[in-house]
Amino acid sequence: MSENPPNETPNPYELQKKLALGCSIDQPERPKLTRRPEEPPAPAWTEATANILKSQPGRVRAALTGGVGSGKSTVAELLVAFGADLIDFDLLSRKVLEPDTPGFYQTVELLGPKIVTKDGTLDRQKIALTIFKKPLIKKALEDIVHPLAWDLMVDRLTALTDSPLVIIDTPLLFEANLNPLFYPVIVTFASVDAQYQRLRSRDPHKSRRLLKSVIKSQKPFAEKVRLADIVINNGGSLISLIRQTKEVYLTLMDWKTFK
């Protein structure tokens, strides 16, 4: 007998808890890994450490990416709830720009002293506006941040050597051309309208034009899906997202499904 009264929507967070404990709720077929198209080589600064990312039976290292408003962070939280370890590349990218670090000083040299706030930290809002308007500056900043964050990620991965499943949450995986280094690559996607609505609810004071521009500035989902090994469709309900993510977790934990 159902624990919920008739016609009442189940609490999605209770479902998340049940799934994390191994209960099943109408689970669909396991997702099938797709064959990748040919890819350009990864950045040269990854060469010395690429081997640490290689998945093998009992030790899977998967990349998770998506787009702004795609629900990627929710998928990451769910995978952790099911038992995966998580490395947040975006968080590491922030860490390498903390005061009195090489990344901090290189960024100040690139953008000028006015980018530093009164409390001695970088003004992230100013940085965001600058790189949004100036693609060349954006590329120069990424050339500073990504290698430093990569080294931190490698340190975290080394500490997680015995973990059967590590998810590396990397928002700019394709934009930074890091996808050839990971297998599998998981893409969470949503429609442009869904992205816009989520951004709108997150930043209600920003204009429609600005939010649309933010979405348009990223690599199109069609291209990300084409390059993905596993795709999670976040165009439906939270319950649907939980079910899909559970199946992805089971797939990653069962190496026999890999081709």
C-alpha positions in Angstrom: 0.0 0.0 0.0 1.3 3.5 -0.8 2.7 5.6 2.0 1.1 8.7 0.4 -2.6 9.5 0.4 -4.3 9.2 -3.1 -3.5 12.0 -5.6 -0.9 13.4 -3.3 2.5 14.1 -4.9 5.3 12.1 -3.2 7.8 14.2 -1.3 10.8 14.3 -3.7 13.3 14.6 -0.8 11.8 11.5 0.8 12.3 9.7 -2.5 15.9 10.9 -2.7 16.4 9.5 0.8 14.8 6.1 -0.1 16.8 5.9 -3.3 20.0 6.6 -1.5 19.2 3.8 0.8 18.8 1.4 -2.1 15.1 1.3 -2.5 13.7 1.1 -6.1 10.8 3.0 -7.6 9.8 2.1 -11.1 13.4 2.3 -12.3 13.8 2.4 -16.1 16.5 0.6 -18.1 20.1 1.5 -17.4 21.4 4.3 -19.7 23.5 3.1 -22.6 26.9 4.6 -23.2 27.2 6.1 -26.6 30.2 6.0 -29.0 32.2 9.2 -29.0 33.0 11.2 -32.1 36.7 12.1 -32.7 37.9 14.8 -30.3 40.7 17.3 -30.4 43.6 16.8 -27.9 43.3 18.1 -24.3 45.4 21.0 -23.1 49.1 20.4 -22.8 49.1 21.1 -19.1 47.0 18.0 -18.4 49.4 15.5 -20.1 51.5 14.6 -17.0 48.5 13.8 -14.9 46.0 12.3 -17.4 46.5 8.7 -16.3 45.0 9.4 -12.9 41.6 10.0 -14.6 41.4 6.7 -16.4 38.4 4.6 -15.3 38.8 0.9 -14.7 36.7 -1.9 -13.0 36.1 -0.9 -9.5 37.5 2.6 -9.9 35.4 4.9 -12.1 36.3 8.6 -12.7 33.4 10.3 -14.4 32.9 13.9 -15.5 29.6 15.7 -15.0 28.8 18.8 -16.9 25.8 20.7 -18.3 24.8 24.3 -18.8 23.6 27.1 -16.6 20.1 26.2 -15.2 20.4 22.6 -16.4 20.1 21.1 -12.9 23.7 19.8 -12.9 24.2 20.7 -9.3 21.1 18.8 -8.2 22.4 15.7 -10.1 25.8 16.1 -8.4 24.0 16.2 -5.0 22.0 13.1 -5.8 25.0 11.2 -6.9 26.7 12.0 -3.6 23.6 10.9 -1.8 23.7 7.6 -3.6 27.3 7.0 -2.5 29.7 8.7 -5.0 32.5 11.0 -4.1 32.5 14.5 -5.6 35.1 16.9 -6.7 33.8 20.4 -7.6 36.1 21.9 -10.3 34.2 25.3 -10.0 34.9 25.4 -6.3 38.6 24.6 -6.9 38.6 27.4 -9.5 37.5 29.8 -6.8 40.0 28.5 -4.3 43.0 29.2 -6.6 41.9 32.9 -6.7 41.9 33.4 -2.9 44.1 36.2 -1.6 47.9 35.6 -1.4 47.9 32.8 -4.0 49.7 32.7 -7.4 46.3 32.8 -9.1 45.2 35.9 -7.2 48.3 37.9 -8.2 48.2 36.8 -11.8 44.6 37.9 -12.0 45.3 41.3 -10.5 48.1 41.6 -13.1 45.7 40.8 -15.9 42.7 42.9 -14.7 44.4 45.6 -12.7 44.4 46.6 -9.0 40.8 47.9 -9.2 39.6 44.3 -9.3 40.5 43.9 -5.6 37.8 44.9 -3.1 38.4 46.7 0.2 38.6 43.5 2.1 41.4 42.3 -0.1 39.5 39.7 -2.2 38.8 39.7 -5.9 35.6 41.4 -6.9 33.9 38.4 -8.6 31.0 40.5 -9.9 33.4 42.8 -11.7 35.3 39.8 -13.1 32.1 38.3 -14.4 31.0 41.5 -16.1 34.5 41.9 -17.6 34.9 38.5 -19.1 31.3 38.4 -20.3 32.0 41.5 -22.4 35.6 40.7 -23.4 36.1 37.1 -24.7 39.9 37.5 -25.0 40.2 38.5 -21.4 38.0 35.6 -20.5 40.3 33.2 -22.3 43.4 34.8 -20.6 41.8 34.3 -17.2 40.9 30.7 -17.9 44.5 30.1 -18.9 45.4 31.2 -15.4 42.7 29.5 -13.5 42.3 26.1 -15.2 45.8 24.7 -14.8 45.9 25.7 -11.1 42.5 24.2 -10.5 43.5 21.1 -12.4 46.5 20.6 -10.1 44.2 20.8 -7.0 41.8 18.3 -8.6 44.6 15.9 -9.1 45.6 16.2 -5.5 41.9 15.5 -4.5 41.8 12.5 -6.8 45.0 11.1 -5.3 43.5 11.3 -1.9 40.5 9.4 -3.2 42.5 6.6 -4.8 40.4 3.9 -3.1 37.0 5.4 -4.0 35.0 3.2 -6.4 33.3 6.2 -8.0 34.5 9.8 -8.2 32.4 12.4 -10.0 34.3 15.5 -11.2 31.7 18.3 -11.6 33.2 20.5 -14.3 30.9 23.3 -15.7 33.2 24.3 -18.6 34.3 20.7 -19.4 33.8 21.1 -23.2 34.7 24.8 -23.3 38.1 24.0 -21.7 38.5 21.0 -24.0 38.9 18.6 -21.0 36.3 16.1 -22.1 38.8 13.8 -23.9 40.4 13.1 -20.6 37.3 11.6 -19.0 35.3 8.5 -19.5 32.4 8.6 -19.1 31.2 12.1 -19.6 27.7 12.8 -18.2 25.7 15.7 -19.6 22.7 17.1 -17.8 20.5 19.2 -20.2 17.3 21.2 -20.3 15.5 23.3 -22.8 16.4 26.9 -23.2 13.0 27.9 -21.8 13.7 25.8 -18.7 17.1 27.3 -18.3 15.7 30.8 -18.6 13.0 30.1 -16.0 15.5 28.7 -13.5 17.9 31.6 -14.0 14.9 34.0 -13.7 13.9 32.5 -10.3 17.5 32.6 -9.2 18.2 36.2 -10.3 14.8 38.0 -10.7 16.4 41.4 -11.0 18.4 40.6 -14.1 16.9 41.5 -17.5 15.6 38.9 -19.9 18.1 40.0 -22.4 21.0 39.5 -20.0 19.8 36.0 -18.9 19.3 34.9 -22.5 22.8 36.2 -23.3 24.3 34.2 -20.5 22.7 31.0 -21.9 23.7 31.8 -25.4 27.4 32.4 -24.4 27.8 28.7 -23.5 28.3 25.8 -25.9 24.9 24.7 -27.3 23.4 21.7 -25.6 23.1 19.9 -29.0 26.9 19.9 -29.2 27.3 18.8 -25.6 24.9 15.9 -26.0 26.6 14.8 -29.2 29.9 14.6 -27.2 28.4 12.9 -24.1 28.6 9.3 -23.1 25.6 9.5 -20.8 22.8 12.1 -21.0 20.4 13.1 -18.2 17.2 14.9 -19.4 16.1 17.4 -16.8 13.1 18.6 -18.8 10.6 16.9 -16.4 9.9 16.6 -12.7 12.4 16.3 -9.9 11.2 12.8 -9.3 12.1 11.9 -12.9 15.5 13.5 -12.4 16.0 11.4 -9.3 15.1 8.2 -11.1 17.5 9.0 -14.0 20.3 9.9 -11.7 19.8 6.7 -9.7 20.2 4.7 -12.9 23.3 6.5 -13.9 24.8 5.8 -10.5 24.0 2.1 -10.9 25.5 2.1 -14.4 28.7 3.7 -13.2 29.0 1.2 -10.3 28.6 -1.7 -12.7 31.6 -1.8 -15.0 30.1 -4.6 -17.1 27.8 -2.1 -18.7 30.7 -0.1 -20.2 31.5 -0.7 -23.8 
